[in-house]
Amino acid sequence: MRSSSLLATVAAVACALPLTGAFAKDEALTKAVAPAHRSPNFVERDQYRKPVQVLEFIGVKPTMTVVEISPGGGYWTEILAPYLHDKGTYYTAIAPRASSERAAAAADTWQKKLDSDKARYGKVKISDFGGGKFEPAPAGSADVVITARNIHNWMSQGTAEQAFASFYKALKPGGILAVEEHRASSDKPQDPKAANGYVREDYAIGLAEKAGFKLVSSSDLLNNPKDTKDYAKGVWTLPPTLAMGDEDRAKYQAIGEADNFLLKFQKPQ
């Protein structure tokens, strides 16, 4: 048999075989990201947030115990809740209701979202994070902790070190901490309060390492070189907030969401 014929035969056999290992498609994840059950405004943000690629980078699997810190409006919840529903465990860590009137109102809003679709969100667990209580999950129970665009808030509150220490406590040995945040310019000193919403990547790494984590890898998935990071109203000038209203709206929409770093840390075995 000529080599060209042999190669053709091998290729045909390979195409007929099921995909395995790194090349296998996670059908559960594909289904979880499908737009049919998700809020349209969140689906529109996928071009910037790249949910499938980010979760693959983190290494989330449907059998894991995953903790999301401060889920906000529920961008990740609409994906992770159905993804982890059958075989995994999913915590959403929010400020305790008793910590303030604002926290109580936010907790009510969050519970209403979860109650709006009990078939999808009925197994989501709520844990305490904020208001002096940092218990995102039982100690040593989590495979993955995810925090997206939150570090600047903790810096403004003076609780960043407490936050990272609580992640370390919640994770199993070998567990993964995934950190996404708006990237500050590396040629300027870090504002300890992060008033403009931007955090230097090396500063975030320092916070994680101080808590005991080891940096495993970083990703450029969420890079945005069009973000100049010099806006009157900080990162909130850009989508999705668009804090300037109609002023230069098209300009900021053309820039898109902020330049973000994505880091993966591990709690030592």
Phi, psi and omega in degrees: 000133179291154185300324181294322178291321179297316179297321179296320179294315179299317180297319180296319179295318181298321180293332182279342183280149176291147178288140180224168174059223185295340184265357180287141178271131179278095184295326178296321179290318178303318179293320182293330181271349181305139188289345188303320184260359186258156178296132182304323180293330176286320179300321179298332182277351181303330181298333179262324188268341172046063190299318181296312182295322180294314181293327175293321177298317180294323181094026180290135177236154186292352179263000188275163166262115186241137178243125173254129182268127176050074187289354178062231181279349175108023179307306182285331180298320181296343178259311187288326181299309177290328181296321183262359190304312189277322189238347185247190177226137186226120176255138168246118186262116183230166179297134180302141182307322185284352187285335178187165177296321179297318179295321179297317179295319179295321179295321177297316179297319181294317180296323178297321178296315180295324180286342184291341179209081186292335178295327182264322187250002187296338181262001180292130178264145177250128179235173187264129176208105180124174179060031179086000180237112184241085181225070186293338178194160176304145183305132176068022185256339190266140171276324184218136168243131181241128171231125183239113172062045182240339189301321182299327177293317180293325178296319180293332180268350182075027184240014185300316181294322177298319181299309182294325177296324180290327177294317180300317180294321184288331186280149170290157169304131184088356180291162187248134170251122177253128185235123172241137180200157177292125186275120174280160177295137183280351182263010178234146179299149178283123171292120184298342178259354180048051187298332180268003177087000181254142182230132177295141181298318180293331178293316179297319178299319178299320178298315181293317181293325178297328179282348178115358182281156173246132178290126180264311182196167176227162183225147176260016182305325188253015177295143173219095183293349179281347181282113182272346171062032184225041188265153183301325181247032175062205184298338182287353174293329183275168173299151006272353186286313181052060187295342179276002180067232182276350180292118180053031185301315181298323179299312183287327175294325178292328176291319181089191181290163190300160170290120184237143170264156180225117185237147179236118180246161177229140171280126184304147178295000000 
